Amino acid sequence: MIVHLRPAEPEDYDRIVSVMDDWWGRPIGSILPRLFLDHFHRTSLVAEDGDGLAGFLIGLLSHSMPDTAYIHAVGVAPRLRGNGLARRLYQGFFDLVAAEHRTTVKAITSPQNRGSIAFHTAMGFTLTGPVADYDGPTVDRIVFRLQLSPATG
């Protein structure tokens, strides 16, 4: 099956948020308020195939750190996992942010999310943490950082 990547649009919000809990296997949709698709759709990606939504990456350019971009959420339909789609989404984002002269990409996950930690490590991210109280009292996070090189972005 051919999977096509395209820039996200604000209208993609409902489709994305409607699959998040199912794709993650737990209530997670609340981490993606509509504002991300309203204000950061130009730096976010949607993957589609003949069956509909195949995946997405919600990312943004940091306004406070002019060399940095941030990946907020990524999802791949369970039927397509293990086929390299997450890597394609990440590479698409790297290309997008490198064109904006960003050299650092950051992301976070919970210390319990071993799949995310393994994926980011395999993608070349370094990790810090768990960082205690990162998202408030008792909410620890793993912080990922990737330095883009000309070959990466």
C-alpha positions as CSV (number, residue, x, y, z in Angstrom):
1,M,0.0,0.0,0.0
2,I,1.3,3.5,-0.9
3,V,1.3,6.0,2.0
4,H,1.3,9.7,1.0
5,L,2.7,12.4,3.3
6,R,1.4,15.9,3.2
7,P,1.3,19.0,5.3
8,A,-1.4,19.0,7.9
9,E,-4.3,21.3,7.8
10,P,-6.5,22.6,10.6
11,E,-9.3,20.5,9.3
12,D,-7.3,17.3,10.1
13,Y,-7.7,17.9,13.9
14,D,-10.9,15.9,14.3
15,R,-9.6,12.9,12.4
16,I,-6.4,12.8,14.4
17,V,-7.8,13.3,17.8
18,S,-10.5,10.7,17.2
19,V,-7.9,7.9,16.7
20,M,-5.4,8.8,19.4
21,D,-6.9,7.0,22.4
22,D,-7.3,3.8,20.2
23,W,-3.8,4.0,18.7
24,W,-2.1,4.6,22.1
25,G,-4.3,2.1,23.9
26,R,-5.1,4.6,26.7
27,P,-6.7,8.1,27.1
28,I,-4.2,10.4,25.4
29,G,-6.2,12.7,23.2
30,S,-6.1,15.5,25.8
31,I,-2.4,16.1,25.0
32,L,-3.5,17.5,21.6
33,P,-5.6,20.6,21.9
34,R,-7.0,22.0,18.7
35,L,-4.6,24.9,18.9
36,F,-1.8,22.7,17.6
37,L,-3.5,22.1,14.3
38,D,-4.8,25.7,14.1
39,H,-1.4,27.3,14.8
40,F,1.2,24.7,13.9
41,H,-0.2,22.8,10.9
42,R,2.5,24.1,8.5
43,T,5.1,22.2,10.5
44,S,3.0,19.1,11.1
45,L,2.5,16.2,8.7
46,V,-0.3,13.8,7.9
47,A,0.1,10.4,6.3
48,E,-2.7,8.8,4.3
49,D,-3.2,5.6,2.4
50,G,-6.2,4.0,0.7
51,D,-7.7,3.2,4.0
52,G,-7.6,6.8,5.4
53,L,-5.4,8.2,8.1
54,A,-2.2,6.3,8.4
55,G,-0.2,8.5,10.7
56,F,0.6,12.0,11.8
57,L,3.4,14.1,13.3
58,I,2.6,17.3,15.2
59,G,5.6,19.6,15.4
60,L,6.5,23.2,15.7
61,L,9.3,25.7,15.4
62,S,10.3,27.2,18.8
63,H,9.9,30.9,18.9
64,S,12.0,31.1,22.1
65,M,14.9,29.0,20.8
66,P,15.5,30.1,17.1
67,D,17.7,27.0,16.3
68,T,15.2,24.5,17.7
69,A,12.1,22.6,16.6
70,Y,9.9,20.4,18.8
71,I,7.9,17.2,18.1
72,H,4.8,17.2,20.2
73,A,3.0,14.0,19.1
74,V,3.4,11.3,16.6
75,G,1.1,8.4,15.8
76,V,1.0,5.6,13.3
77,A,-2.0,3.4,12.7
78,P,-1.5,0.0,14.4
79,R,-2.1,-1.7,11.0
80,L,1.0,0.0,9.6
81,R,3.5,-0.2,12.5
82,G,6.9,-1.6,11.7
83,N,6.9,-0.5,8.1
84,G,9.1,2.6,8.5
85,L,6.2,5.2,8.5
86,A,7.3,6.8,11.8
87,R,10.8,7.2,10.3
88,R,9.3,8.8,7.2
89,L,7.3,11.2,9.3
90,Y,10.4,12.2,11.3
91,Q,12.5,12.6,8.2
92,G,9.9,14.8,6.6
93,F,9.9,16.9,9.7
94,F,13.7,17.1,9.8
95,D,13.7,18.2,6.2
96,L,11.0,20.8,6.9
97,V,12.8,22.3,9.9
98,A,16.2,22.2,8.3
99,A,14.8,24.4,5.5
100,E,13.9,26.9,8.3
101,H,17.5,26.8,9.5
102,R,16.7,24.8,12.6
103,T,19.6,22.6,13.8
104,T,18.1,21.0,16.9
105,V,15.0,18.8,17.3
106,K,13.6,18.0,20.8
107,A,10.8,15.8,22.1
108,I,9.7,14.2,25.4
109,T,8.1,11.0,26.6
110,S,7.2,9.4,29.8
111,P,9.9,7.1,31.4
112,Q,7.5,4.2,31.1
113,N,7.2,4.5,27.3
114,R,10.0,2.1,26.4
115,G,8.9,1.9,22.7
116,S,9.3,5.7,22.3
117,I,12.7,5.6,24.1
118,A,13.9,2.8,21.8
119,F,12.6,4.5,18.7
120,H,14.1,7.9,19.5
121,T,17.5,6.3,20.4
122,A,17.5,4.4,17.1
123,M,16.8,7.6,15.3
124,G,19.9,9.2,16.8
125,F,18.4,11.2,19.6
126,T,20.3,11.6,22.8
127,L,18.2,11.3,26.0
128,T,18.3,13.0,29.4
129,G,16.4,11.7,32.3
130,P,14.1,10.8,33.7
131,V,13.9,14.5,34.6
132,A,12.0,14.7,37.9
133,D,8.9,16.9,37.9
134,Y,9.5,18.0,34.3
135,D,5.7,18.5,33.7
136,G,4.8,19.4,37.3
137,P,5.0,17.6,40.6
138,T,5.6,13.8,40.2
139,V,5.4,14.0,36.3
140,D,8.8,12.9,35.2
141,R,9.8,12.9,31.5
142,I,12.6,11.7,29.3
143,V,13.9,14.6,27.2
144,F,15.2,13.8,23.7
145,R,17.5,16.0,21.6
146,L,18.8,15.5,18.1
147,Q,21.4,17.7,16.4
148,L,20.7,17.8,12.7
149,S,23.5,17.5,10.3
150,P,23.5,18.3,6.6
151,A,22.9,14.6,5.9
152,T,20.0,14.5,8.4
153,G,18.1,17.5,7.4
